[in-house]
Amino acid sequence: MDLKTFLTRLIFYFPNNIKIILTHKNYKKSLQRLKNDFGKRKLNVCFLNSENSKWVYQSLYNQLQTSDYFEPLVIATIDKNFSENDLNKLQTNYEFFKSKGINVEYGYDITGKAHIPLSKYSPDIIFYQEPWHLPRNQQPSQTSKYALCCYCSYGTGTTNGRNEYCARFFKEVWKYFLDNNFVKQVLIKHGINEENLFVTGSIKLDAYLNPVNTTKQVWTTNNFRIIYAPHFSFNKDSILKFGTFDIYYKFFMEFAKAHPEIEFIFKPHPSLRKTIIEQKLMTEEETDKYYNFWNYSENTHLYDKGDYFDIFRTSDLMITDCNSFLTEYLPTQKPVIRLISHKSAGLNEFGEEISRGYYNIYNPDELKTALKNLIVNKQDNLKETRKKCLEKLIMPPNGVSSVIINYLTKIFSEGN
């Protein structure tokens, strides 16, 4: 850490800690109020979302909607550092939730050009999509004055990146529902109070409790099916530095062209396109052309929305450098070719443990060999290892959403 960064953090250390203390004092008042109200009215549960590709709360929303105690609402918002493209994305997100029959409102006033205070919707509980770039009036330090703030990770706790553990947001939320016990212990070491952490497993994996929706199938053939899912973090300023897109993007386009007998889905990280242009890997026109190749070619598809677990379950192979997919794809028990950057921040102990059944690739020659073995030779030597890795995941029989709702119901019922 350089001297400037150290001094900046030192200056804000005490005000930030006072803000955290005050936030948790607010929670004590809100919790008592909700205990008094529980069972007398439905508690309003709001989900703040700025990117539908990171929407992880569908199963929780569904269960809350049928509950006698809770009323769910999604609030579509945008980052504090937004652009004109984000305004378009805001409307796209709103329409995404509307199309799913989800109760949704705007968290940003397009006409007035201002973020809407969430108090407008009288939330009792707020589930956040992510900790990053929250506008001031939608941050826990403000919303804690009238609601309990909760978080389930939109990724999975598998990396050594400091963003997994060091965000002040993790100290500010009332409850962080965690994927695994390893991350819990690391967060405690980073100063998060244990009482604000509750291990449930990853809520995203609730998707595997439902049958595949065959009416919204993306694949169009029964050919061998590959998902190429690149992360955006190939830029030198990235914390994670998992990204390998700059190394392999041409390879995969040519590979798809050369193999019409294979069907492909290109599943890019939502920040990839912006990073490509900012890092001058391609111009905006070239980037559009690249994305259009995947969207319109005979044997390829572009998939950049949420609700992607059905394409996971109906695929034959994933190729990725994205850390969260290492967990999310594991229940399929299909093989993964894991593209590893030499600059990567690396996986933590849990991430390494669940990835033992994947094929680690460090260069194009190794990639070609892995593709040949898995597709042509039908050699999947790590299949049995993946079965053992799957045992490491916490997957409650009735889903993580049921665990969260039972937890909330028990907490609010205490003392009544």
C-alpha beads as a LAMMPS data file, in Angstrom:
LAMMPS data file: protein, C-alpha beads

416 atoms
415 bonds

1 atom types
1 bond types

-500.0 500.0 xlo xhi
-500.0 500.0 ylo yhi
-500.0 500.0 zlo zhi

Masses

1 110.0

Atoms # bond

1 1 1 0.000 0.000 0.000
2 1 1 1.438 3.404 -0.969
3 1 1 1.626 6.318 1.498
4 1 1 -1.191 8.282 -0.162
5 1 1 -3.617 5.347 0.065
6 1 1 -2.614 4.720 3.704
7 1 1 -3.173 8.353 4.704
8 1 1 -6.513 8.489 2.883
9 1 1 -7.750 5.391 4.685
10 1 1 -6.502 6.756 7.997
11 1 1 -8.385 10.024 7.527
12 1 1 -11.669 8.223 6.875
13 1 1 -11.146 5.411 9.396
14 1 1 -12.777 7.066 12.422
15 1 1 -15.743 8.704 10.619
16 1 1 -16.493 5.419 8.844
17 1 1 -16.386 3.445 12.075
18 1 1 -18.686 5.930 13.788
19 1 1 -21.057 5.558 10.831
20 1 1 -21.010 1.754 11.240
21 1 1 -21.781 2.039 14.980
22 1 1 -24.703 4.392 14.315
23 1 1 -26.002 2.107 11.552
24 1 1 -26.195 -0.852 13.909
25 1 1 -27.903 1.276 16.545
26 1 1 -30.536 1.995 13.921
27 1 1 -30.972 -1.732 13.350
28 1 1 -31.755 -2.333 17.022
29 1 1 -34.628 0.149 16.816
30 1 1 -35.894 -1.301 13.530
31 1 1 -35.677 -4.852 14.828
32 1 1 -37.771 -4.024 17.888
33 1 1 -40.335 -2.280 15.697
34 1 1 -40.587 -5.272 13.376
35 1 1 -40.956 -7.664 16.298
36 1 1 -43.904 -5.584 17.481
37 1 1 -45.454 -5.505 13.984
38 1 1 -44.768 -9.112 12.988
39 1 1 -47.980 -11.046 12.354
40 1 1 -50.074 -7.872 12.511
41 1 1 -49.183 -6.756 8.987
42 1 1 -47.066 -8.007 6.108
43 1 1 -43.475 -6.795 6.306
44 1 1 -42.226 -5.077 3.136
45 1 1 -39.117 -6.716 1.666
46 1 1 -37.348 -4.736 -1.066
47 1 1 -34.670 -6.022 -3.431
48 1 1 -32.368 -3.329 -4.827
49 1 1 -31.087 -4.240 -8.295
50 1 1 -29.076 -2.429 -10.976
51 1 1 -28.120 -5.419 -13.189
52 1 1 -30.541 -8.229 -13.897
53 1 1 -27.629 -10.506 -14.831
54 1 1 -26.755 -10.411 -11.102
55 1 1 -30.311 -11.155 -9.957
56 1 1 -29.923 -13.960 -7.398
57 1 1 -33.079 -13.574 -5.332
58 1 1 -35.730 -15.199 -7.532
59 1 1 -36.328 -18.160 -5.213
60 1 1 -36.518 -15.873 -2.178
61 1 1 -38.882 -13.499 -3.967
62 1 1 -41.139 -16.409 -4.945
63 1 1 -41.367 -17.742 -1.403
64 1 1 -41.956 -14.312 0.111
65 1 1 -44.731 -13.700 -2.397
66 1 1 -46.675 -16.720 -1.117
67 1 1 -45.929 -15.969 2.542
68 1 1 -48.498 -14.705 5.049
69 1 1 -45.880 -12.476 6.663
70 1 1 -43.963 -10.716 3.876
71 1 1 -44.611 -8.593 0.775
72 1 1 -41.742 -8.465 -1.792
73 1 1 -40.841 -5.654 -4.189
74 1 1 -37.931 -5.171 -6.592
75 1 1 -36.505 -1.668 -6.965
76 1 1 -34.637 -1.134 -10.230
77 1 1 -31.868 1.418 -9.719
78 1 1 -28.539 2.511 -11.244
79 1 1 -25.024 3.065 -9.894
80 1 1 -24.069 6.447 -8.462
81 1 1 -21.516 6.905 -11.291
82 1 1 -23.971 6.303 -14.097
83 1 1 -23.820 7.096 -17.813
84 1 1 -26.414 7.397 -20.557
85 1 1 -25.990 3.679 -21.261
86 1 1 -26.928 2.975 -17.645
87 1 1 -30.205 4.837 -18.139
88 1 1 -31.013 2.473 -20.995
89 1 1 -30.001 -0.455 -18.790
90 1 1 -32.295 0.850 -16.034
91 1 1 -35.293 0.617 -18.325
92 1 1 -34.163 -2.786 -19.602
93 1 1 -33.901 -4.043 -16.025
94 1 1 -37.336 -2.698 -15.172
95 1 1 -38.813 -4.469 -18.187
96 1 1 -36.926 -7.677 -17.301
97 1 1 -38.655 -7.870 -13.936
98 1 1 -42.016 -6.819 -15.355
99 1 1 -41.821 -9.601 -17.935
100 1 1 -41.337 -12.124 -15.124
101 1 1 -44.463 -10.942 -13.329
102 1 1 -42.394 -9.399 -10.537
103 1 1 -43.645 -6.370 -8.618
104 1 1 -41.116 -3.673 -9.559
105 1 1 -40.640 0.065 -9.099
106 1 1 -37.954 2.534 -10.159
107 1 1 -35.190 3.538 -7.750
108 1 1 -34.105 6.381 -10.016
109 1 1 -36.192 9.299 -11.244
110 1 1 -35.315 9.608 -14.942
111 1 1 -37.177 12.927 -15.335
112 1 1 -35.814 14.495 -12.172
113 1 1 -32.386 12.894 -12.690
114 1 1 -32.018 11.788 -9.088
115 1 1 -31.892 8.572 -7.085
116 1 1 -35.109 8.018 -5.184
117 1 1 -34.811 7.567 -1.397
118 1 1 -35.907 4.006 -0.686
119 1 1 -38.061 5.281 2.195
120 1 1 -40.640 6.098 -0.494
121 1 1 -41.470 2.378 -0.662
122 1 1 -41.620 1.881 3.137
123 1 1 -39.254 -1.100 3.241
124 1 1 -38.837 -3.065 6.448
125 1 1 -36.070 -5.234 5.006
126 1 1 -33.767 -4.474 2.068
127 1 1 -31.751 -7.116 0.206
128 1 1 -28.893 -5.601 -1.763
129 1 1 -27.685 -6.916 -5.122
130 1 1 -24.076 -5.879 -4.542
131 1 1 -21.930 -3.660 -2.293
132 1 1 -20.484 -1.454 -5.023
133 1 1 -21.218 2.106 -6.218
134 1 1 -24.356 2.683 -4.171
135 1 1 -25.827 6.203 -4.276
136 1 1 -25.695 7.904 -0.892
137 1 1 -29.426 7.866 -0.176
138 1 1 -29.599 4.113 -0.924
139 1 1 -26.622 3.069 1.219
140 1 1 -27.132 1.105 4.463
141 1 1 -25.972 4.101 6.528
142 1 1 -29.138 5.861 5.315
143 1 1 -31.604 3.024 4.787
144 1 1 -30.826 1.514 8.210
145 1 1 -32.879 4.373 9.674
146 1 1 -36.040 2.581 8.576
147 1 1 -35.073 -0.951 7.420
148 1 1 -32.882 -3.965 8.163
149 1 1 -30.249 -4.308 5.423
150 1 1 -29.300 -7.790 4.188
151 1 1 -27.024 -9.258 1.573
152 1 1 -26.527 -12.532 -0.280
153 1 1 -23.468 -12.583 -2.526
154 1 1 -24.153 -12.341 -6.263
155 1 1 -20.891 -14.246 -6.717
156 1 1 -19.426 -16.919 -4.494
157 1 1 -16.746 -16.625 -1.847
158 1 1 -13.944 -18.400 -3.677
159 1 1 -11.227 -15.809 -4.324
160 1 1 -8.304 -14.167 -2.563
161 1 1 -9.393 -10.763 -3.866
162 1 1 -9.676 -8.221 -1.061
163 1 1 -13.045 -7.097 -2.448
164 1 1 -14.473 -10.364 -1.045
165 1 1 -13.763 -9.276 2.527
166 1 1 -12.770 -5.621 2.918
167 1 1 -15.730 -3.580 1.705
168 1 1 -17.176 -1.373 4.442
169 1 1 -20.592 -2.511 3.237
170 1 1 -20.020 -5.930 4.850
171 1 1 -19.657 -4.224 8.228
172 1 1 -22.733 -2.071 7.667
173 1 1 -25.372 -4.670 6.779
174 1 1 -27.560 -6.140 9.488
175 1 1 -27.126 -9.656 8.141
176 1 1 -24.837 -11.168 5.499
177 1 1 -26.125 -14.610 4.470
178 1 1 -22.980 -16.492 3.481
179 1 1 -22.113 -19.271 1.044
180 1 1 -19.735 -21.179 3.295
181 1 1 -17.989 -21.276 6.656
182 1 1 -14.551 -20.529 5.185
183 1 1 -15.635 -17.058 4.066
184 1 1 -17.282 -16.490 7.448
185 1 1 -13.994 -17.062 9.278
186 1 1 -12.088 -14.779 6.891
187 1 1 -14.671 -12.004 7.340
188 1 1 -14.406 -12.297 11.110
189 1 1 -10.627 -11.886 10.809
190 1 1 -11.302 -8.708 8.795
191 1 1 -13.333 -7.201 11.615
192 1 1 -16.909 -8.246 10.730
193 1 1 -18.966 -9.070 13.825
194 1 1 -19.940 -12.733 13.906
195 1 1 -23.498 -11.873 14.935
196 1 1 -23.988 -10.178 11.553
197 1 1 -22.980 -13.324 9.620
198 1 1 -25.159 -16.370 8.979
199 1 1 -24.044 -19.310 6.815
200 1 1 -26.815 -20.634 4.575
201 1 1 -25.121 -21.765 1.361
202 1 1 -25.359 -19.882 -1.931
203 1 1 -28.884 -18.693 -2.692
204 1 1 -28.124 -18.937 -6.408
205 1 1 -28.018 -22.718 -6.185
206 1 1 -31.737 -22.797 -5.317
207 1 1 -32.195 -22.767 -9.097
208 1 1 -31.281 -26.457 -9.124
209 1 1 -34.406 -27.299 -7.098
210 1 1 -36.603 -26.476 -10.090
211 1 1 -37.037 -28.497 -13.300
212 1 1 -35.465 -27.132 -16.474
213 1 1 -37.771 -24.707 -18.264
214 1 1 -37.964 -26.236 -21.723
215 1 1 -40.217 -23.463 -23.062
216 1 1 -37.376 -20.916 -22.884
217 1 1 -34.630 -23.054 -24.348
218 1 1 -31.706 -21.205 -25.949
219 1 1 -30.032 -24.185 -27.604
220 1 1 -31.409 -25.055 -31.034
221 1 1 -29.723 -28.421 -31.722
222 1 1 -28.757 -31.583 -29.895
223 1 1 -25.110 -31.134 -30.842
224 1 1 -22.305 -30.900 -28.293
225 1 1 -22.931 -27.700 -26.328
226 1 1 -20.225 -25.360 -25.026
227 1 1 -20.593 -22.246 -22.880
228 1 1 -17.747 -19.745 -23.156
229 1 1 -18.070 -17.409 -20.152
230 1 1 -15.241 -14.859 -19.911
231 1 1 -14.681 -12.535 -16.950
232 1 1 -13.858 -8.850 -17.471
233 1 1 -10.815 -8.592 -15.168
234 1 1 -7.963 -8.750 -17.690
235 1 1 -7.091 -5.083 -17.114
236 1 1 -4.004 -4.272 -15.062
237 1 1 -5.991 -2.245 -12.497
238 1 1 -8.267 -5.133 -11.587
239 1 1 -8.171 -6.519 -8.046
240 1 1 -8.854 -10.066 -9.201
241 1 1 -7.007 -10.223 -12.525
242 1 1 -8.830 -13.450 -13.403
243 1 1 -9.582 -12.326 -16.947
244 1 1 -8.001 -14.062 -19.933
245 1 1 -10.271 -12.657 -22.632
246 1 1 -7.412 -10.679 -24.182
247 1 1 -5.539 -13.952 -24.715
248 1 1 -8.284 -16.230 -25.984
249 1 1 -11.039 -14.125 -27.594
250 1 1 -9.829 -14.659 -31.162
251 1 1 -9.206 -18.342 -30.530
252 1 1 -12.800 -19.013 -29.508
253 1 1 -14.282 -17.114 -32.412
254 1 1 -12.153 -19.099 -34.863
255 1 1 -12.880 -22.335 -33.000
256 1 1 -16.631 -21.737 -33.292
257 1 1 -16.276 -20.986 -37.014
258 1 1 -14.255 -24.174 -37.567
259 1 1 -16.720 -26.423 -35.701
260 1 1 -20.272 -26.018 -37.011
261 1 1 -21.040 -29.420 -35.449
262 1 1 -20.712 -27.801 -31.999
263 1 1 -23.223 -25.310 -30.581
264 1 1 -21.877 -22.409 -28.524
265 1 1 -23.220 -19.867 -26.056
266 1 1 -21.135 -16.774 -25.372
267 1 1 -21.929 -15.729 -21.773
268 1 1 -19.841 -12.606 -21.067
269 1 1 -19.563 -10.861 -17.717
270 1 1 -21.800 -7.742 -17.841
271 1 1 -18.721 -5.492 -17.461
272 1 1 -16.713 -7.178 -20.228
273 1 1 -17.836 -5.022 -23.139
274 1 1 -16.994 -1.797 -21.304
275 1 1 -13.577 -3.141 -20.299
276 1 1 -12.747 -4.238 -23.850
277 1 1 -13.284 -0.700 -25.117
278 1 1 -11.645 1.069 -22.154
279 1 1 -8.557 -1.124 -22.412
280 1 1 -8.457 -0.537 -26.190
281 1 1 -8.415 -4.257 -26.908
282 1 1 -10.972 -3.451 -29.604
283 1 1 -12.743 -0.318 -30.756
284 1 1 -16.435 0.075 -30.007
285 1 1 -17.246 -0.900 -33.592
286 1 1 -14.993 -3.980 -33.387
287 1 1 -16.538 -4.963 -30.067
288 1 1 -20.023 -4.731 -31.538
289 1 1 -18.874 -6.873 -34.443
290 1 1 -17.430 -9.470 -32.051
291 1 1 -20.609 -9.651 -29.964
292 1 1 -22.723 -9.794 -33.110
293 1 1 -20.713 -12.772 -34.319
294 1 1 -21.845 -14.730 -31.267
295 1 1 -25.379 -13.411 -31.488
296 1 1 -26.048 -14.130 -35.140
297 1 1 -23.814 -16.939 -36.382
298 1 1 -25.342 -20.260 -37.375
299 1 1 -24.086 -22.278 -34.389
300 1 1 -23.650 -19.575 -31.728
301 1 1 -25.721 -17.530 -29.285
302 1 1 -25.103 -14.481 -27.118
303 1 1 -26.624 -14.765 -23.637
304 1 1 -26.132 -11.761 -21.357
305 1 1 -29.201 -11.956 -19.099
306 1 1 -29.865 -13.391 -15.667
307 1 1 -31.659 -16.734 -15.231
308 1 1 -28.803 -18.656 -16.787
309 1 1 -28.972 -21.878 -14.793
310 1 1 -31.087 -23.663 -17.404
311 1 1 -28.385 -23.124 -20.042
312 1 1 -25.849 -24.470 -17.528
313 1 1 -27.874 -27.601 -16.898
314 1 1 -28.455 -28.324 -20.591
315 1 1 -24.842 -27.716 -21.694
316 1 1 -22.016 -30.250 -22.043
317 1 1 -18.989 -28.134 -21.160
318 1 1 -18.154 -24.748 -19.697
319 1 1 -15.001 -22.790 -20.501
320 1 1 -14.488 -19.890 -18.122
321 1 1 -12.163 -17.736 -16.066
322 1 1 -15.041 -16.468 -13.899
323 1 1 -14.704 -17.413 -10.236
324 1 1 -18.381 -17.545 -9.277
325 1 1 -19.234 -20.023 -12.039
326 1 1 -16.814 -22.523 -10.487
327 1 1 -19.390 -23.005 -7.741
328 1 1 -22.546 -22.368 -9.733
329 1 1 -21.765 -24.886 -12.476
330 1 1 -20.589 -27.650 -10.134
331 1 1 -24.065 -29.154 -9.455
332 1 1 -24.375 -29.962 -13.175
333 1 1 -21.413 -32.332 -12.706
334 1 1 -20.346 -31.421 -16.251
335 1 1 -16.649 -30.665 -16.972
336 1 1 -15.147 -27.180 -16.789
337 1 1 -12.082 -25.907 -18.597
338 1 1 -10.754 -23.243 -16.251
339 1 1 -8.653 -20.620 -18.026
340 1 1 -6.086 -19.315 -15.529
341 1 1 -4.302 -15.992 -15.768
342 1 1 -0.704 -15.871 -14.575
343 1 1 -1.593 -12.547 -12.910
344 1 1 -4.612 -13.926 -11.061
345 1 1 -5.229 -13.072 -7.400
346 1 1 -5.980 -16.766 -7.050
347 1 1 -8.633 -18.781 -5.276
348 1 1 -8.949 -19.134 -1.542
349 1 1 -8.855 -22.483 0.232
350 1 1 -12.534 -23.158 -0.399
351 1 1 -12.267 -22.175 -4.067
352 1 1 -9.320 -24.498 -4.615
353 1 1 -11.141 -27.339 -2.877
354 1 1 -14.270 -27.210 -5.031
355 1 1 -12.252 -26.739 -8.239
356 1 1 -10.189 -29.929 -7.993
357 1 1 -12.477 -31.566 -10.548
358 1 1 -11.865 -28.944 -13.225
359 1 1 -9.259 -28.791 -15.982
360 1 1 -6.779 -25.981 -15.264
361 1 1 -5.424 -24.384 -18.437
362 1 1 -2.548 -21.890 -18.601
363 1 1 -1.932 -21.471 -22.348
364 1 1 -3.510 -22.092 -25.780
365 1 1 -1.692 -25.390 -26.348
366 1 1 -3.091 -26.839 -23.124
367 1 1 -6.513 -25.572 -24.158
368 1 1 -6.360 -27.372 -27.501
369 1 1 -5.378 -30.611 -25.767
370 1 1 -8.202 -30.324 -23.229
371 1 1 -10.779 -29.638 -25.935
372 1 1 -9.631 -32.642 -27.929
373 1 1 -9.728 -34.951 -24.915
374 1 1 -13.184 -33.854 -23.774
375 1 1 -14.944 -33.441 -27.123
376 1 1 -13.246 -35.851 -29.519
377 1 1 -11.815 -38.533 -27.238
378 1 1 -14.636 -38.331 -24.668
379 1 1 -12.068 -38.464 -21.861
380 1 1 -13.318 -36.858 -18.666
381 1 1 -10.835 -38.142 -16.112
382 1 1 -11.975 -35.804 -13.330
383 1 1 -15.627 -36.826 -13.297
384 1 1 -15.399 -38.769 -10.023
385 1 1 -13.420 -35.957 -8.418
386 1 1 -16.253 -33.518 -9.151
387 1 1 -18.676 -35.753 -7.261
388 1 1 -16.502 -35.388 -4.162
389 1 1 -16.187 -31.632 -4.727
390 1 1 -19.968 -31.291 -4.864
391 1 1 -20.159 -32.598 -1.297
392 1 1 -18.361 -29.417 -0.163
393 1 1 -21.279 -27.195 -1.197
394 1 1 -24.008 -26.315 1.289
395 1 1 -27.294 -27.034 -0.473
396 1 1 -30.243 -27.245 1.972
397 1 1 -32.916 -29.724 0.813
398 1 1 -35.593 -27.000 0.656
399 1 1 -33.231 -24.307 -0.582
400 1 1 -31.367 -21.392 0.938
401 1 1 -34.451 -19.180 0.601
402 1 1 -36.351 -21.371 3.042
403 1 1 -33.470 -21.137 5.504
404 1 1 -33.468 -17.320 5.264
405 1 1 -37.237 -17.019 5.665
406 1 1 -37.224 -19.398 8.636
407 1 1 -34.412 -17.375 10.189
408 1 1 -36.262 -14.074 9.750
409 1 1 -39.528 -15.538 11.018
410 1 1 -37.810 -16.871 14.125
411 1 1 -36.018 -13.580 14.826
412 1 1 -39.173 -11.475 14.457
413 1 1 -41.243 -13.916 16.531
414 1 1 -38.909 -13.704 19.527
415 1 1 -40.427 -11.781 22.384
416 1 1 -43.921 -11.705 20.883

Bonds

1 1 1 2
2 1 2 3
3 1 3 4
4 1 4 5
5 1 5 6
6 1 6 7
7 1 7 8
8 1 8 9
9 1 9 10
10 1 10 11
11 1 11 12
12 1 12 13
13 1 13 14
14 1 14 15
15 1 15 16
16 1 16 17
17 1 17 18
18 1 18 19
19 1 19 20
20 1 20 21
21 1 21 22
22 1 22 23
23 1 23 24
24 1 24 25
25 1 25 26
26 1 26 27
27 1 27 28
28 1 28 29
29 1 29 30
30 1 30 31
31 1 31 32
32 1 32 33
33 1 33 34
34 1 34 35
35 1 35 36
36 1 36 37
37 1 37 38
38 1 38 39
39 1 39 40
40 1 40 41
41 1 41 42
42 1 42 43
43 1 43 44
44 1 44 45
45 1 45 46
46 1 46 47
47 1 47 48
48 1 48 49
49 1 49 50
50 1 50 51
51 1 51 52
52 1 52 53
53 1 53 54
54 1 54 55
55 1 55 56
56 1 56 57
57 1 57 58
58 1 58 59
59 1 59 60
60 1 60 61
61 1 61 62
62 1 62 63
63 1 63 64
64 1 64 65
65 1 65 66
66 1 66 67
67 1 67 68
68 1 68 69
69 1 69 70
70 1 70 71
71 1 71 72
72 1 72 73
73 1 73 74
74 1 74 75
75 1 75 76
76 1 76 77
77 1 77 78
78 1 78 79
79 1 79 80
80 1 80 81
81 1 81 82
82 1 82 83
83 1 83 84
84 1 84 85
85 1 85 86
86 1 86 87
87 1 87 88
88 1 88 89
89 1 89 90
90 1 90 91
91 1 91 92
92 1 92 93
93 1 93 94
94 1 94 95
95 1 95 96
96 1 96 97
97 1 97 98
98 1 98 99
99 1 99 100
100 1 100 101
101 1 101 102
102 1 102 103
103 1 103 104
104 1 104 105
105 1 105 106
106 1 106 107
107 1 107 108
108 1 108 109
109 1 109 110
110 1 110 111
111 1 111 112
112 1 112 113
113 1 113 114
114 1 114 115
115 1 115 116
116 1 116 117
117 1 117 118
118 1 118 119
119 1 119 120
120 1 120 121
121 1 121 122
122 1 122 123
123 1 123 124
124 1 124 125
125 1 125 126
126 1 126 127
127 1 127 128
128 1 128 129
129 1 129 130
130 1 130 131
131 1 131 132
132 1 132 133
133 1 133 134
134 1 134 135
135 1 135 136
136 1 136 137
137 1 137 138
138 1 138 139
139 1 139 140
140 1 140 141
141 1 141 142
142 1 142 143
143 1 143 144
144 1 144 145
145 1 145 146
146 1 146 147
147 1 147 148
148 1 148 149
149 1 149 150
150 1 150 151
151 1 151 152
152 1 152 153
153 1 153 154
154 1 154 155
155 1 155 156
156 1 156 157
157 1 157 158
158 1 158 159
159 1 159 160
160 1 160 161
161 1 161 162
162 1 162 163
163 1 163 164
164 1 164 165
165 1 165 166
166 1 166 167
167 1 167 168
168 1 168 169
169 1 169 170
170 1 170 171
171 1 171 172
172 1 172 173
173 1 173 174
174 1 174 175
175 1 175 176
176 1 176 177
177 1 177 178
178 1 178 179
179 1 179 180
180 1 180 181
181 1 181 182
182 1 182 183
183 1 183 184
184 1 184 185
185 1 185 186
186 1 186 187
187 1 187 188
188 1 188 189
189 1 189 190
190 1 190 191
191 1 191 192
192 1 192 193
193 1 193 194
194 1 194 195
195 1 195 196
196 1 196 197
197 1 197 198
198 1 198 199
199 1 199 200
200 1 200 201
201 1 201 202
202 1 202 203
203 1 203 204
204 1 204 205
205 1 205 206
206 1 206 207
207 1 207 208
208 1 208 209
209 1 209 210
210 1 210 211
211 1 211 212
212 1 212 213
213 1 213 214
214 1 214 215
215 1 215 216
216 1 216 217
217 1 217 218
218 1 218 219
219 1 219 220
220 1 220 221
221 1 221 222
222 1 222 223
223 1 223 224
224 1 224 225
225 1 225 226
226 1 226 227
227 1 227 228
228 1 228 229
229 1 229 230
230 1 230 231
231 1 231 232
232 1 232 233
233 1 233 234
234 1 234 235
235 1 235 236
236 1 236 237
237 1 237 238
238 1 238 239
239 1 239 240
240 1 240 241
241 1 241 242
242 1 242 243
243 1 243 244
244 1 244 245
245 1 245 246
246 1 246 247
247 1 247 248
248 1 248 249
249 1 249 250
250 1 250 251
251 1 251 252
252 1 252 253
253 1 253 254
254 1 254 255
255 1 255 256
256 1 256 257
257 1 257 258
258 1 258 259
259 1 259 260
260 1 260 261
261 1 261 262
262 1 262 263
263 1 263 264
264 1 264 265
265 1 265 266
266 1 266 267
267 1 267 268
268 1 268 269
269 1 269 270
270 1 270 271
271 1 271 272
272 1 272 273
273 1 273 274
274 1 274 275
275 1 275 276
276 1 276 277
277 1 277 278
278 1 278 279
279 1 279 280
280 1 280 281
281 1 281 282
282 1 282 283
283 1 283 284
284 1 284 285
285 1 285 286
286 1 286 287
287 1 287 288
288 1 288 289
289 1 289 290
290 1 290 291
291 1 291 292
292 1 292 293
293 1 293 294
294 1 294 295
295 1 295 296
296 1 296 297
297 1 297 298
298 1 298 299
299 1 299 300
300 1 300 301
301 1 301 302
302 1 302 303
303 1 303 304
304 1 304 305
305 1 305 306
306 1 306 307
307 1 307 308
308 1 308 309
309 1 309 310
310 1 310 311
311 1 311 312
312 1 312 313
313 1 313 314
314 1 314 315
315 1 315 316
316 1 316 317
317 1 317 318
318 1 318 319
319 1 319 320
320 1 320 321
321 1 321 322
322 1 322 323
323 1 323 324
324 1 324 325
325 1 325 326
326 1 326 327
327 1 327 328
328 1 328 329
329 1 329 330
330 1 330 331
331 1 331 332
332 1 332 333
333 1 333 334
334 1 334 335
335 1 335 336
336 1 336 337
337 1 337 338
338 1 338 339
339 1 339 340
340 1 340 341
341 1 341 342
342 1 342 343
343 1 343 344
344 1 344 345
345 1 345 346
346 1 346 347
347 1 347 348
348 1 348 349
349 1 349 350
350 1 350 351
351 1 351 352
352 1 352 353
353 1 353 354
354 1 354 355
355 1 355 356
356 1 356 357
357 1 357 358
358 1 358 359
359 1 359 360
360 1 360 361
361 1 361 362
362 1 362 363
363 1 363 364
364 1 364 365
365 1 365 366
366 1 366 367
367 1 367 368
368 1 368 369
369 1 369 370
370 1 370 371
371 1 371 372
372 1 372 373
373 1 373 374
374 1 374 375
375 1 375 376
376 1 376 377
377 1 377 378
378 1 378 379
379 1 379 380
380 1 380 381
381 1 381 382
382 1 382 383
383 1 383 384
384 1 384 385
385 1 385 386
386 1 386 387
387 1 387 388
388 1 388 389
389 1 389 390
390 1 390 391
391 1 391 392
392 1 392 393
393 1 393 394
394 1 394 395
395 1 395 396
396 1 396 397
397 1 397 398
398 1 398 399
399 1 399 400
400 1 400 401
401 1 401 402
402 1 402 403
403 1 403 404
404 1 404 405
405 1 405 406
406 1 406 407
407 1 407 408
408 1 408 409
409 1 409 410
410 1 410 411
411 1 411 412
412 1 412 413
413 1 413 414
414 1 414 415
415 1 415 416
